[in-house]
Amino acid sequence: MADADTEITANEEAPKKSKLKLIIIVVVALLLLAGIGGAVWFFFLSSSESEVDDVTELPLEEQVVTPASGIAMYLSLGAEFITSYSTKGGRQRYLQTELSVLARDQETLDNISAQLPLIRNNLLDLLSQQNYDDLRTNEGREALANKLTQAVQEVLLASMGRPGIERVLYRSFVLQ
């Protein structure tokens, strides 16, 4: 009788395992069919043709490069500028900044390189006259950038006959 009980429990476990296998196989088959169906729909039945028809070609015009509309060129104004200045309370402060210029033609960059000692001198003079309270704000730094741009443009105007650069850009700006 013990053998009969063992045979019954063995027979009961066998159908559970085969049902689990059957369920896993059915689920995998359904996922595979869903993936194939999605791929077929995406590649063959999507409406990509109507999107392509809406695109119109624009004729390419020859681009005229002038100093005002040329490619942006940047030139570093050498090593960083370090200058000291006093605050209203008489405290000594330091400003360290690295500057670059934005120009649109190589002639301007060559002229800046030739006039670099004079440009650096004028910029250092201008930087040393600044007020700490003004430089702490974004508006003060923008105003200083505009003054620096005007100083460089004055030198280029005297040597080239035109301002040459669009603006002076900060590469770093440290107040201490």
QUIRA-V949451 format. One record per helix or strand of 2 or more residues. SS is the DSSP state (alpha for helix, beta for strand). FROM is the first residue (numbers start at 1). LEN is the number of residues. If there is no record, write none. Layout:
ss=[SS & SS]
from=[FROM & FROM]
len=[LEN & LEN]
This chain:
ss=[alpha & alpha & beta & beta & beta & alpha & alpha & alpha & alpha & beta]
from=[2 & 48 & 73 & 81 & 92 & 106 & 116 & 132 & 138 & 165]
len=[44 & 6 & 4 & 6 & 12 & 9 & 13 & 4 & 23 & 11]
